[in-house]
Amino acid sequence: MESSFTPTEELLNARVAQQDSLENPIPYQEILLTRLCMHVHGKLLESRNNMLRAQGVNETLFMALMILDTKESHSIQPSELSAALGSSRTNATRIADELEKMVGLNVKRVTMIDAAYTCI
């Protein structure tokens, strides 16, 4: 049964055969495990993005909402959001703008209570 990882595995096996003929082995296990981890990570992201897209959000908005939800006051300033996301203040403002368009939140400060969004 062929998997989505089969082409990568076949290329790696071909490379091993080339290197073996030159008596110059490559670290097969390490390369295979690294490539497999990268492959699985990509598939997990793809699955998560499909789930989020079905809910009308993307990864960035989801993370912003999770950060907002973890705040005790359920509110955050864009400058705090940028620090929490590890992004620029400009990007945090863009995210706040997107949240405002999605659910009518105030850009300066947003609150989330029991999955209902309100302006303060």
PDB file as gemmi writes it, atoms N, CA and C in Angstrom:
CRYST1    1.000    1.000    1.000  90.00  90.00  90.00 P 1                      
ATOM      1  N   MET A   1       0.847  -1.178   0.000  1.00  0.00           N  
ATOM      2  CA  MET A   1       0.000   0.000   0.000  1.00  0.00           C  
ATOM      3  C   MET A   1       0.891   1.239   0.000  1.00  0.00           C  
ATOM      4  N   GLU A   2       0.662   2.089  -0.965  1.00  0.00           N  
ATOM      5  CA  GLU A   2       1.476   3.296  -1.091  1.00  0.00           C  
ATOM      6  C   GLU A   2       0.914   4.407  -0.214  1.00  0.00           C  
ATOM      7  N   SER A   3       1.829   5.110   0.454  1.00  0.00           N  
ATOM      8  CA  SER A   3       1.424   6.239   1.290  1.00  0.00           C  
ATOM      9  C   SER A   3       1.957   7.526   0.674  1.00  0.00           C  
ATOM     10  N   SER A   4       1.586   8.638   1.259  1.00  0.00           N  
ATOM     11  CA  SER A   4       2.080   9.923   0.763  1.00  0.00           C  
ATOM     12  C   SER A   4       3.569  10.095   1.039  1.00  0.00           C  
ATOM     13  N   PHE A   5       4.125   9.255   1.901  1.00  0.00           N  
ATOM     14  CA  PHE A   5       5.552   9.315   2.220  1.00  0.00           C  
ATOM     15  C   PHE A   5       6.384   8.422   1.299  1.00  0.00           C  
ATOM     16  N   THR A   6       5.741   7.535   0.545  1.00  0.00           N  
ATOM     17  CA  THR A   6       6.446   6.577  -0.310  1.00  0.00           C  
ATOM     18  C   THR A   6       7.433   7.230  -1.276  1.00  0.00           C  
ATOM     19  N   PRO A   7       7.081   8.301  -1.991  1.00  0.00           N  
ATOM     20  CA  PRO A   7       8.058   8.909  -2.907  1.00  0.00           C  
ATOM     21  C   PRO A   7       9.336   9.379  -2.193  1.00  0.00           C  
ATOM     22  N   THR A   8       9.188   9.948  -1.016  1.00  0.00           N  
ATOM     23  CA  THR A   8      10.360  10.394  -0.256  1.00  0.00           C  
ATOM     24  C   THR A   8      11.211   9.202   0.144  1.00  0.00           C  
ATOM     25  N   GLU A   9      10.563   8.149   0.601  1.00  0.00           N  
ATOM     26  CA  GLU A   9      11.276   6.942   1.019  1.00  0.00           C  
ATOM     27  C   GLU A   9      12.008   6.296  -0.160  1.00  0.00           C  
ATOM     28  N   GLU A  10      11.369   6.274  -1.323  1.00  0.00           N  
ATOM     29  CA  GLU A  10      12.002   5.698  -2.515  1.00  0.00           C  
ATOM     30  C   GLU A  10      13.239   6.493  -2.923  1.00  0.00           C  
ATOM     31  N   LEU A  11      13.143   7.827  -2.874  1.00  0.00           N  
ATOM     32  CA  LEU A  11      14.304   8.661  -3.204  1.00  0.00           C  
ATOM     33  C   LEU A  11      15.445   8.448  -2.220  1.00  0.00           C  
ATOM     34  N   LEU A  12      15.115   8.336  -0.956  1.00  0.00           N  
ATOM     35  CA  LEU A  12      16.140   8.105   0.055  1.00  0.00           C  
ATOM     36  C   LEU A  12      16.801   6.742  -0.140  1.00  0.00           C  
ATOM     37  N   ASN A  13      16.008   5.728  -0.454  1.00  0.00           N  
ATOM     38  CA  ASN A  13      16.570   4.397  -0.708  1.00  0.00           C  
ATOM     39  C   ASN A  13      17.478   4.398  -1.933  1.00  0.00           C  
ATOM     40  N   ALA A  14      17.105   5.146  -2.969  1.00  0.00           N  
ATOM     41  CA  ALA A  14      17.956   5.256  -4.160  1.00  0.00           C  
ATOM     42  C   ALA A  14      19.277   5.926  -3.806  1.00  0.00           C  
ATOM     43  N   ARG A  15      19.204   6.946  -2.965  1.00  0.00           N  
ATOM     44  CA  ARG A  15      20.431   7.640  -2.542  1.00  0.00           C  
ATOM     45  C   ARG A  15      21.321   6.712  -1.721  1.00  0.00           C  
ATOM     46  N   VAL A  16      20.724   5.898  -0.867  1.00  0.00           N  
ATOM     47  CA  VAL A  16      21.491   4.930  -0.074  1.00  0.00           C  
ATOM     48  C   VAL A  16      22.216   3.963  -1.006  1.00  0.00           C  
ATOM     49  N   ALA A  17      21.519   3.484  -2.040  1.00  0.00           N  
ATOM     50  CA  ALA A  17      22.138   2.552  -2.991  1.00  0.00           C  
ATOM     51  C   ALA A  17      23.312   3.214  -3.704  1.00  0.00           C  
ATOM     52  N   GLN A  18      23.178   4.476  -4.083  1.00  0.00           N  
ATOM     53  CA  GLN A  18      24.283   5.206  -4.726  1.00  0.00           C  
ATOM     54  C   GLN A  18      25.471   5.330  -3.782  1.00  0.00           C  
ATOM     55  N   GLN A  19      25.204   5.717  -2.567  1.00  0.00           N  
ATOM     56  CA  GLN A  19      26.282   5.925  -1.601  1.00  0.00           C  
ATOM     57  C   GLN A  19      26.956   4.613  -1.224  1.00  0.00           C  
ATOM     58  N   ASP A  20      26.184   3.521  -1.133  1.00  0.00           N  
ATOM     59  CA  ASP A  20      26.766   2.218  -0.804  1.00  0.00           C  
ATOM     60  C   ASP A  20      27.748   1.776  -1.876  1.00  0.00           C  
ATOM     61  N   SER A  21      27.441   2.069  -3.140  1.00  0.00           N  
ATOM     62  CA  SER A  21      28.351   1.682  -4.220  1.00  0.00           C  
ATOM     63  C   SER A  21      29.649   2.475  -4.156  1.00  0.00           C  
ATOM     64  N   LEU A  22      29.624   3.623  -3.529  1.00  0.00           N  
ATOM     65  CA  LEU A  22      30.824   4.451  -3.366  1.00  0.00           C  
ATOM     66  C   LEU A  22      31.508   4.199  -2.022  1.00  0.00           C  
ATOM     67  N   GLU A  23      30.982   3.240  -1.279  1.00  0.00           N  
ATOM     68  CA  GLU A  23      31.492   2.937   0.062  1.00  0.00           C  
ATOM     69  C   GLU A  23      31.532   4.188   0.937  1.00  0.00           C  
ATOM     70  N   ASN A  24      30.484   4.969   0.816  1.00  0.00           N  
ATOM     71  CA  ASN A  24      30.368   6.204   1.586  1.00  0.00           C  
ATOM     72  C   ASN A  24      28.942   6.266   2.150  1.00  0.00           C  
ATOM     73  N   PRO A  25      28.661   5.502   3.212  1.00  0.00           N  
ATOM     74  CA  PRO A  25      27.287   5.419   3.716  1.00  0.00           C  
ATOM     75  C   PRO A  25      26.770   6.752   4.263  1.00  0.00           C  
ATOM     76  N   ILE A  26      25.460   6.909   4.137  1.00  0.00           N  
ATOM     77  CA  ILE A  26      24.818   8.102   4.695  1.00  0.00           C  
ATOM     78  C   ILE A  26      24.074   7.689   5.968  1.00  0.00           C  
ATOM     79  N   PRO A  27      23.784   8.630   6.853  1.00  0.00           N  
ATOM     80  CA  PRO A  27      23.049   8.295   8.090  1.00  0.00           C  
ATOM     81  C   PRO A  27      21.563   8.081   7.786  1.00  0.00           C  
ATOM     82  N   TYR A  28      21.260   6.920   7.222  1.00  0.00           N  
ATOM     83  CA  TYR A  28      19.922   6.606   6.728  1.00  0.00           C  
ATOM     84  C   TYR A  28      18.836   6.799   7.784  1.00  0.00           C  
ATOM     85  N   GLN A  29      19.004   6.184   8.951  1.00  0.00           N  
ATOM     86  CA  GLN A  29      17.977   6.256   9.990  1.00  0.00           C  
ATOM     87  C   GLN A  29      17.676   7.695  10.394  1.00  0.00           C  
ATOM     88  N   GLU A  30      18.723   8.487  10.589  1.00  0.00           N  
ATOM     89  CA  GLU A  30      18.548   9.877  11.004  1.00  0.00           C  
ATOM     90  C   GLU A  30      17.815  10.689   9.936  1.00  0.00           C  
ATOM     91  N   ILE A  31      18.213  10.491   8.687  1.00  0.00           N  
ATOM     92  CA  ILE A  31      17.565  11.212   7.584  1.00  0.00           C  
ATOM     93  C   ILE A  31      16.111  10.764   7.440  1.00  0.00           C  
ATOM     94  N   LEU A  32      15.882   9.460   7.496  1.00  0.00           N  
ATOM     95  CA  LEU A  32      14.525   8.925   7.365  1.00  0.00           C  
ATOM     96  C   LEU A  32      13.614   9.465   8.469  1.00  0.00           C  
ATOM     97  N   LEU A  33      14.077   9.427   9.706  1.00  0.00           N  
ATOM     98  CA  LEU A  33      13.256   9.914  10.818  1.00  0.00           C  
ATOM     99  C   LEU A  33      13.001  11.413  10.721  1.00  0.00           C  
ATOM    100  N   THR A  34      14.014  12.170  10.317  1.00  0.00           N  
ATOM    101  CA  THR A  34      13.840  13.618  10.159  1.00  0.00           C  
ATOM    102  C   THR A  34      12.811  13.918   9.078  1.00  0.00           C  
ATOM    103  N   ARG A  35      12.942  13.265   7.932  1.00  0.00           N  
ATOM    104  CA  ARG A  35      11.999  13.489   6.836  1.00  0.00           C  
ATOM    105  C   ARG A  35      10.585  13.036   7.217  1.00  0.00           C  
ATOM    106  N   LEU A  36      10.493  11.922   7.958  1.00  0.00           N  
ATOM    107  CA  LEU A  36       9.186  11.434   8.387  1.00  0.00           C  
ATOM    108  C   LEU A  36       8.528  12.421   9.356  1.00  0.00           C  
ATOM    109  N   CYS A  37       9.305  12.965  10.282  1.00  0.00           N  
ATOM    110  CA  CYS A  37       8.769  13.976  11.207  1.00  0.00           C  
ATOM    111  C   CYS A  37       8.273  15.197  10.445  1.00  0.00           C  
ATOM    112  N   MET A  38       9.044  15.648   9.472  1.00  0.00           N  
ATOM    113  CA  MET A  38       8.642  16.807   8.670  1.00  0.00           C  
ATOM    114  C   MET A  38       7.358  16.498   7.896  1.00  0.00           C  
ATOM    115  N   HIS A  39       7.278  15.292   7.364  1.00  0.00           N  
ATOM    116  CA  HIS A  39       6.110  14.873   6.589  1.00  0.00           C  
ATOM    117  C   HIS A  39       4.859  14.820   7.471  1.00  0.00           C  
ATOM    118  N   VAL A  40       4.989  14.197   8.637  1.00  0.00           N  
ATOM    119  CA  VAL A  40       3.855  14.084   9.558  1.00  0.00           C  
ATOM    120  C   VAL A  40       3.427  15.468  10.039  1.00  0.00           C  
ATOM    121  N   HIS A  41       4.389  16.335  10.333  1.00  0.00           N  
ATOM    122  CA  HIS A  41       4.077  17.694  10.767  1.00  0.00           C  
ATOM    123  C   HIS A  41       3.249  18.416   9.702  1.00  0.00           C  
ATOM    124  N   GLY A  42       3.662  18.294   8.455  1.00  0.00           N  
ATOM    125  CA  GLY A  42       2.914  18.915   7.358  1.00  0.00           C  
ATOM    126  C   GLY A  42       1.499  18.378   7.248  1.00  0.00           C  
ATOM    127  N   LYS A  43       1.342  17.072   7.412  1.00  0.00           N  
ATOM    128  CA  LYS A  43       0.010  16.459   7.337  1.00  0.00           C  
ATOM    129  C   LYS A  43      -0.870  16.912   8.502  1.00  0.00           C  
ATOM    130  N   LEU A  44      -0.278  17.030   9.699  1.00  0.00           N  
ATOM    131  CA  LEU A  44      -1.040  17.518  10.853  1.00  0.00           C  
ATOM    132  C   LEU A  44      -1.502  18.956  10.635  1.00  0.00           C  
ATOM    133  N   LEU A  45      -0.609  19.801  10.115  1.00  0.00           N  
ATOM    134  CA  LEU A  45      -0.982  21.187   9.830  1.00  0.00           C  
ATOM    135  C   LEU A  45      -2.087  21.260   8.788  1.00  0.00           C  
ATOM    136  N   GLU A  46      -1.969  20.434   7.759  1.00  0.00           N  
ATOM    137  CA  GLU A  46      -2.990  20.405   6.708  1.00  0.00           C  
ATOM    138  C   GLU A  46      -4.350  20.015   7.292  1.00  0.00           C  
ATOM    139  N   SER A  47      -4.356  18.999   8.136  1.00  0.00           N  
ATOM    140  CA  SER A  47      -5.598  18.551   8.766  1.00  0.00           C  
ATOM    141  C   SER A  47      -6.178  19.630   9.676  1.00  0.00           C  
ATOM    142  N   ARG A  48      -5.315  20.246  10.466  1.00  0.00           N  
ATOM    143  CA  ARG A  48      -5.772  21.308  11.377  1.00  0.00           C  
ATOM    144  C   ARG A  48      -6.318  22.497  10.589  1.00  0.00           C  
ATOM    145  N   ASN A  49      -5.621  22.883   9.518  1.00  0.00           N  
ATOM    146  CA  ASN A  49      -6.084  24.009   8.711  1.00  0.00           C  
ATOM    147  C   ASN A  49      -7.422  23.714   8.049  1.00  0.00           C  
ATOM    148  N   ASN A  50      -7.630  22.482   7.617  1.00  0.00           N  
ATOM    149  CA  ASN A  50      -8.925  22.104   7.036  1.00  0.00           C  
ATOM    150  C   ASN A  50     -10.039  22.223   8.071  1.00  0.00           C  
ATOM    151  N   MET A  51      -9.748  21.778   9.299  1.00  0.00           N  
ATOM    152  CA  MET A  51     -10.733  21.872  10.368  1.00  0.00           C  
ATOM    153  C   MET A  51     -11.037  23.341  10.682  1.00  0.00           C  
ATOM    154  N   LEU A  52      -9.992  24.154  10.785  1.00  0.00           N  
ATOM    155  CA  LEU A  52     -10.180  25.571  11.096  1.00  0.00           C  
ATOM    156  C   LEU A  52     -10.924  26.291   9.976  1.00  0.00           C  
ATOM    157  N   ARG A  53     -10.576  25.975   8.722  1.00  0.00           N  
ATOM    158  CA  ARG A  53     -11.228  26.606   7.576  1.00  0.00           C  
ATOM    159  C   ARG A  53     -12.730  26.323   7.604  1.00  0.00           C  
ATOM    160  N   ALA A  54     -13.096  25.112   8.012  1.00  0.00           N  
ATOM    161  CA  ALA A  54     -14.518  24.767   8.107  1.00  0.00           C  
ATOM    162  C   ALA A  54     -15.236  25.627   9.144  1.00  0.00           C  
ATOM    163  N   GLN A  55     -14.484  26.151  10.106  1.00  0.00           N  
ATOM    164  CA  GLN A  55     -15.053  27.024  11.138  1.00  0.00           C  
ATOM    165  C   GLN A  55     -14.921  28.505  10.780  1.00  0.00           C  
ATOM    166  N   GLY A  56     -14.306  28.792   9.638  1.00  0.00           N  
ATOM    167  CA  GLY A  56     -14.184  30.167   9.174  1.00  0.00           C  
ATOM    168  C   GLY A  56     -13.020  30.943   9.745  1.00  0.00           C  
ATOM    169  N   VAL A  57     -12.017  30.246  10.272  1.00  0.00           N  
ATOM    170  CA  VAL A  57     -10.831  30.928  10.800  1.00  0.00           C  
ATOM    171  C   VAL A  57      -9.571  30.294  10.225  1.00  0.00           C  
ATOM    172  N   ASN A  58      -8.466  31.008  10.360  1.00  0.00           N  
ATOM    173  CA  ASN A  58      -7.179  30.452   9.964  1.00  0.00           C  
ATOM    174  C   ASN A  58      -6.336  30.224  11.216  1.00  0.00           C  
ATOM    175  N   GLU A  59      -5.152  29.691  11.039  1.00  0.00           N  
ATOM    176  CA  GLU A  59      -4.262  29.363  12.163  1.00  0.00           C  
ATOM    177  C   GLU A  59      -3.973  30.582  13.036  1.00  0.00           C  
ATOM    178  N   THR A  60      -3.680  31.706  12.419  1.00  0.00           N  
ATOM    179  CA  THR A  60      -3.336  32.918  13.165  1.00  0.00           C  
ATOM    180  C   THR A  60      -4.507  33.406  14.005  1.00  0.00           C  
ATOM    181  N   LEU A  61      -5.689  33.446  13.410  1.00  0.00           N  
ATOM    182  CA  LEU A  61      -6.869  33.877  14.164  1.00  0.00           C  
ATOM    183  C   LEU A  61      -7.187  32.902  15.292  1.00  0.00           C  
ATOM    184  N   PHE A  62      -7.017  31.617  15.026  1.00  0.00           N  
ATOM    185  CA  PHE A  62      -7.253  30.611  16.057  1.00  0.00           C  
ATOM    186  C   PHE A  62      -6.316  30.827  17.241  1.00  0.00           C  
ATOM    187  N   MET A  63      -5.033  31.032  16.959  1.00  0.00           N  
ATOM    188  CA  MET A  63      -4.069  31.251  18.039  1.00  0.00           C  
ATOM    189  C   MET A  63      -4.396  32.536  18.795  1.00  0.00           C  
ATOM    190  N   ALA A  64      -4.796  33.575  18.087  1.00  0.00           N  
ATOM    191  CA  ALA A  64      -5.163  34.833  18.747  1.00  0.00           C  
ATOM    192  C   ALA A  64      -6.358  34.621  19.672  1.00  0.00           C  
ATOM    193  N   LEU A  65      -7.341  33.869  19.211  1.00  0.00           N  
ATOM    194  CA  LEU A  65      -8.511  33.598  20.046  1.00  0.00           C  
ATOM    195  C   LEU A  65      -8.152  32.738  21.256  1.00  0.00           C  
ATOM    196  N   MET A  66      -7.236  31.783  21.075  1.00  0.00           N  
ATOM    197  CA  MET A  66      -6.806  30.956  22.206  1.00  0.00           C  
ATOM    198  C   MET A  66      -6.054  31.795  23.238  1.00  0.00           C  
ATOM    199  N   ILE A  67      -5.216  32.699  22.767  1.00  0.00           N  
ATOM    200  CA  ILE A  67      -4.498  33.599  23.675  1.00  0.00           C  
ATOM    201  C   ILE A  67      -5.494  34.475  24.420  1.00  0.00           C  
ATOM    202  N   LEU A  68      -6.446  35.000  23.694  1.00  0.00           N  
ATOM    203  CA  LEU A  68      -7.485  35.839  24.295  1.00  0.00           C  
ATOM    204  C   LEU A  68      -8.256  35.065  25.365  1.00  0.00           C  
ATOM    205  N   ASP A  69      -8.574  33.827  25.069  1.00  0.00           N  
ATOM    206  CA  ASP A  69      -9.339  33.003  25.997  1.00  0.00           C  
ATOM    207  C   ASP A  69      -8.547  32.664  27.259  1.00  0.00           C  
ATOM    208  N   THR A  70      -7.231  32.574  27.157  1.00  0.00           N  
ATOM    209  CA  THR A  70      -6.424  32.229  28.328  1.00  0.00           C  
ATOM    210  C   THR A  70      -6.186  33.410  29.253  1.00  0.00           C  
ATOM    211  N   LYS A  71      -6.422  34.613  28.768  1.00  0.00           N  
ATOM    212  CA  LYS A  71      -6.266  35.793  29.620  1.00  0.00           C  
ATOM    213  C   LYS A  71      -7.373  35.786  30.674  1.00  0.00           C  
ATOM    214  N   GLU A  72      -7.021  36.061  31.926  1.00  0.00           N  
ATOM    215  CA  GLU A  72      -8.004  36.041  33.007  1.00  0.00           C  
ATOM    216  C   GLU A  72      -9.178  36.980  32.730  1.00  0.00           C  
ATOM    217  N   SER A  73      -8.874  38.140  32.176  1.00  0.00           N  
ATOM    218  CA  SER A  73      -9.925  39.118  31.871  1.00  0.00           C  
ATOM    219  C   SER A  73     -10.599  38.852  30.527  1.00  0.00           C  
ATOM    220  N   HIS A  74     -10.069  37.877  29.772  1.00  0.00           N  
ATOM    221  CA  HIS A  74     -10.551  37.577  28.416  1.00  0.00           C  
ATOM    222  C   HIS A  74     -10.462  38.801  27.518  1.00  0.00           C  
ATOM    223  N   SER A  75      -9.473  39.646  27.772  1.00  0.00           N  
ATOM    224  CA  SER A  75      -9.264  40.828  26.931  1.00  0.00           C  
ATOM    225  C   SER A  75      -7.770  41.015  26.722  1.00  0.00           C  
ATOM    226  N   ILE A  76      -7.429  41.715  25.642  1.00  0.00           N  
ATOM    227  CA  ILE A  76      -6.017  41.905  25.315  1.00  0.00           C  
ATOM    228  C   ILE A  76      -5.860  43.143  24.433  1.00  0.00           C  
ATOM    229  N   GLN A  77      -4.754  43.813  24.602  1.00  0.00           N  
ATOM    230  CA  GLN A  77      -4.395  44.942  23.749  1.00  0.00           C  
ATOM    231  C   GLN A  77      -3.611  44.393  22.549  1.00  0.00           C  
ATOM    232  N   PRO A  78      -3.698  45.037  21.386  1.00  0.00           N  
ATOM    233  CA  PRO A  78      -2.931  44.564  20.231  1.00  0.00           C  
ATOM    234  C   PRO A  78      -1.428  44.450  20.505  1.00  0.00           C  
ATOM    235  N   SER A  79      -0.869  45.347  21.314  1.00  0.00           N  
ATOM    236  CA  SER A  79       0.565  45.255  21.620  1.00  0.00           C  
ATOM    237  C   SER A  79       0.872  43.996  22.425  1.00  0.00           C  
ATOM    238  N   GLU A  80      -0.027  43.619  23.340  1.00  0.00           N  
ATOM    239  CA  GLU A  80       0.141  42.380  24.103  1.00  0.00           C  
ATOM    240  C   GLU A  80      -0.008  41.169  23.183  1.00  0.00           C  
ATOM    241  N   LEU A  81      -0.959  41.265  22.268  1.00  0.00           N  
ATOM    242  CA  LEU A  81      -1.188  40.175  21.326  1.00  0.00           C  
ATOM    243  C   LEU A  81       0.035  39.950  20.452  1.00  0.00           C  
ATOM    244  N   SER A  82       0.654  41.037  19.996  1.00  0.00           N  
ATOM    245  CA  SER A  82       1.845  40.889  19.153  1.00  0.00           C  
ATOM    246  C   SER A  82       2.957  40.188  19.916  1.00  0.00           C  
ATOM    247  N   ALA A  83       3.127  40.518  21.195  1.00  0.00           N  
ATOM    248  CA  ALA A  83       4.159  39.864  22.001  1.00  0.00           C  
ATOM    249  C   ALA A  83       3.833  38.383  22.205  1.00  0.00           C  
ATOM    250  N   ALA A  84       2.571  38.075  22.474  1.00  0.00           N  
ATOM    251  CA  ALA A  84       2.163  36.694  22.710  1.00  0.00           C  
ATOM    252  C   ALA A  84       2.292  35.829  21.458  1.00  0.00           C  
ATOM    253  N   LEU A  85       2.007  36.418  20.292  1.00  0.00           N  
ATOM    254  CA  LEU A  85       2.107  35.673  19.029  1.00  0.00           C  
ATOM    255  C   LEU A  85       3.519  35.670  18.460  1.00  0.00           C  
ATOM    256  N   GLY A  86       4.376  36.539  19.007  1.00  0.00           N  
ATOM    257  CA  GLY A  86       5.725  36.654  18.455  1.00  0.00           C  
ATOM    258  C   GLY A  86       5.709  37.294  17.086  1.00  0.00           C  
ATOM    259  N   SER A  87       4.794  38.231  16.881  1.00  0.00           N  
ATOM    260  CA  SER A  87       4.689  38.904  15.585  1.00  0.00           C  
ATOM    261  C   SER A  87       4.823  40.406  15.785  1.00  0.00           C  
ATOM    262  N   SER A  88       4.800  41.113  14.689  1.00  0.00           N  
ATOM    263  CA  SER A  88       4.928  42.570  14.759  1.00  0.00           C  
ATOM    264  C   SER A  88       3.627  43.192  15.257  1.00  0.00           C  
ATOM    265  N   ARG A  89       3.730  44.425  15.727  1.00  0.00           N  
ATOM    266  CA  ARG A  89       2.521  45.140  16.154  1.00  0.00           C  
ATOM    267  C   ARG A  89       1.602  45.393  14.966  1.00  0.00           C  
ATOM    268  N   THR A  90       2.210  45.609  13.807  1.00  0.00           N  
ATOM    269  CA  THR A  90       1.415  45.807  12.593  1.00  0.00           C  
ATOM    270  C   THR A  90       0.583  44.561  12.306  1.00  0.00           C  
ATOM    271  N   ASN A  91       1.202  43.394  12.429  1.00  0.00           N  
ATOM    272  CA  ASN A  91       0.486  42.145  12.190  1.00  0.00           C  
ATOM    273  C   ASN A  91      -0.606  41.930  13.242  1.00  0.00           C  
ATOM    274  N   ALA A  92      -0.320  42.275  14.496  1.00  0.00           N  
ATOM    275  CA  ALA A  92      -1.331  42.137  15.551  1.00  0.00           C  
ATOM    276  C   ALA A  92      -2.522  43.050  15.279  1.00  0.00           C  
ATOM    277  N   THR A  93      -2.254  44.231  14.763  1.00  0.00           N  
ATOM    278  CA  THR A  93      -3.343  45.149  14.414  1.00  0.00           C  
ATOM    279  C   THR A  93      -4.171  44.564  13.277  1.00  0.00           C  
ATOM    280  N   ARG A  94      -3.504  43.954  12.294  1.00  0.00           N  
ATOM    281  CA  ARG A  94      -4.215  43.299  11.188  1.00  0.00           C  
ATOM    282  C   ARG A  94      -5.098  42.171  11.719  1.00  0.00           C  
ATOM    283  N   ILE A  95      -4.566  41.398  12.662  1.00  0.00           N  
ATOM    284  CA  ILE A  95      -5.340  40.308  13.266  1.00  0.00           C  
ATOM    285  C   ILE A  95      -6.554  40.868  13.999  1.00  0.00           C  
ATOM    286  N   ALA A  96      -6.342  41.939  14.766  1.00  0.00           N  
ATOM    287  CA  ALA A  96      -7.460  42.575  15.476  1.00  0.00           C  
ATOM    288  C   ALA A  96      -8.502  43.084  14.487  1.00  0.00           C  
ATOM    289  N   ASP A  97      -8.042  43.637  13.365  1.00  0.00           N  
ATOM    290  CA  ASP A  97      -8.971  44.100  12.325  1.00  0.00           C  
ATOM    291  C   ASP A  97      -9.794  42.937  11.773  1.00  0.00           C  
ATOM    292  N   GLU A  98      -9.135  41.793  11.553  1.00  0.00           N  
ATOM    293  CA  GLU A  98      -9.850  40.617  11.051  1.00  0.00           C  
ATOM    294  C   GLU A  98     -10.886  40.134  12.060  1.00  0.00           C  
ATOM    295  N   LEU A  99     -10.502  40.131  13.340  1.00  0.00           N  
ATOM    296  CA  LEU A  99     -11.455  39.727  14.379  1.00  0.00           C  
ATOM    297  C   LEU A  99     -12.639  40.684  14.429  1.00  0.00           C  
ATOM    298  N   GLU A 100     -12.346  41.959  14.256  1.00  0.00           N  
ATOM    299  CA  GLU A 100     -13.416  42.962  14.255  1.00  0.00           C  
ATOM    300  C   GLU A 100     -14.392  42.698  13.107  1.00  0.00           C  
ATOM    301  N   LYS A 101     -13.856  42.397  11.925  1.00  0.00           N  
ATOM    302  CA  LYS A 101     -14.713  42.117  10.767  1.00  0.00           C  
ATOM    303  C   LYS A 101     -15.522  40.841  10.975  1.00  0.00           C  
ATOM    304  N   MET A 102     -14.880  39.833  11.587  1.00  0.00           N  
ATOM    305  CA  MET A 102     -15.551  38.547  11.784  1.00  0.00           C  
ATOM    306  C   MET A 102     -16.722  38.637  12.751  1.00  0.00           C  
ATOM    307  N   VAL A 103     -16.483  39.286  13.877  1.00  0.00           N  
ATOM    308  CA  VAL A 103     -17.488  39.228  14.939  1.00  0.00           C  
ATOM    309  C   VAL A 103     -17.825  40.580  15.548  1.00  0.00           C  
ATOM    310  N   GLY A 104     -17.384  41.665  14.928  1.00  0.00           N  
ATOM    311  CA  GLY A 104     -17.728  42.996  15.397  1.00  0.00           C  
ATOM    312  C   GLY A 104     -17.049  43.414  16.683  1.00  0.00           C  
ATOM    313  N   LEU A 105     -15.807  42.960  16.881  1.00  0.00           N  
ATOM    314  CA  LEU A 105     -15.088  43.313  18.097  1.00  0.00           C  
ATOM    315  C   LEU A 105     -14.424  44.668  17.979  1.00  0.00           C  
ATOM    316  N   ASN A 106     -14.221  45.325  19.095  1.00  0.00           N  
ATOM    317  CA  ASN A 106     -13.491  46.583  19.152  1.00  0.00           C  
ATOM    318  C   ASN A 106     -12.011  46.288  18.949  1.00  0.00           C  
ATOM    319  N   VAL A 107     -11.353  47.021  18.057  1.00  0.00           N  
ATOM    320  CA  VAL A 107      -9.951  46.762  17.730  1.00  0.00           C  
ATOM    321  C   VAL A 107      -9.030  47.020  18.907  1.00  0.00           C  
ATOM    322  N   LYS A 108      -9.313  48.023  19.710  1.00  0.00           N  
ATOM    323  CA  LYS A 108      -8.429  48.381  20.818  1.00  0.00           C  
ATOM    324  C   LYS A 108      -8.425  47.336  21.922  1.00  0.00           C  
ATOM    325  N   ARG A 109      -9.579  46.759  22.171  1.00  0.00           N  
ATOM    326  CA  ARG A 109      -9.669  45.776  23.236  1.00  0.00           C  
ATOM    327  C   ARG A 109     -10.836  44.852  22.932  1.00  0.00           C  
ATOM    328  N   VAL A 110     -10.604  43.561  23.053  1.00  0.00           N  
ATOM    329  CA  VAL A 110     -11.657  42.597  22.773  1.00  0.00           C  
ATOM    330  C   VAL A 110     -11.862  41.707  23.986  1.00  0.00           C  
ATOM    331  N   THR A 111     -13.077  41.240  24.148  1.00  0.00           N  
ATOM    332  CA  THR A 111     -13.407  40.373  25.272  1.00  0.00           C  
ATOM    333  C   THR A 111     -14.132  39.140  24.752  1.00  0.00           C  
ATOM    334  N   MET A 112     -13.821  37.991  25.344  1.00  0.00           N  
ATOM    335  CA  MET A 112     -14.503  36.757  24.988  1.00  0.00           C  
ATOM    336  C   MET A 112     -15.037  36.132  26.267  1.00  0.00           C  
ATOM    337  N   ILE A 113     -16.344  35.960  26.374  1.00  0.00           N  
ATOM    338  CA  ILE A 113     -16.960  35.365  27.552  1.00  0.00           C  
ATOM    339  C   ILE A 113     -17.880  34.249  27.079  1.00  0.00           C  
ATOM    340  N   ASP A 114     -17.591  33.034  27.541  1.00  0.00           N  
ATOM    341  CA  ASP A 114     -18.415  31.878  27.183  1.00  0.00           C  
ATOM    342  C   ASP A 114     -18.675  31.791  25.684  1.00  0.00           C  
ATOM    343  N   ALA A 115     -17.632  31.978  24.900  1.00  0.00           N  
ATOM    344  CA  ALA A 115     -17.671  31.882  23.439  1.00  0.00           C  
ATOM    345  C   ALA A 115     -18.538  32.945  22.790  1.00  0.00           C  
ATOM    346  N   ALA A 116     -19.005  33.924  23.548  1.00  0.00           N  
ATOM    347  CA  ALA A 116     -19.728  35.063  22.976  1.00  0.00           C  
ATOM    348  C   ALA A 116     -18.790  36.257  22.987  1.00  0.00           C  
ATOM    349  N   TYR A 117     -18.741  36.976  21.889  1.00  0.00           N  
ATOM    350  CA  TYR A 117     -17.827  38.106  21.780  1.00  0.00           C  
ATOM    351  C   TYR A 117     -18.590  39.391  22.066  1.00  0.00           C  
ATOM    352  N   THR A 118     -17.994  40.223  22.900  1.00  0.00           N  
ATOM    353  CA  THR A 118     -18.633  41.496  23.209  1.00  0.00           C  
ATOM    354  C   THR A 118     -17.618  42.615  23.141  1.00  0.00           C  
ATOM    355  N   CYS A 119     -18.068  43.813  22.849  1.00  0.00           N  
ATOM    356  CA  CYS A 119     -17.207  44.994  22.858  1.00  0.00           C  
ATOM    357  C   CYS A 119     -17.246  45.620  24.239  1.00  0.00           C  
ATOM    358  N   ILE A 120     -16.113  46.183  24.657  1.00  0.00           N  
ATOM    359  CA  ILE A 120     -16.116  46.903  25.934  1.00  0.00           C  
ATOM    360  C   ILE A 120     -15.594  48.305  25.723  1.00  0.00           C  
TER     361      ILE A 120                                                      
END                                                                             
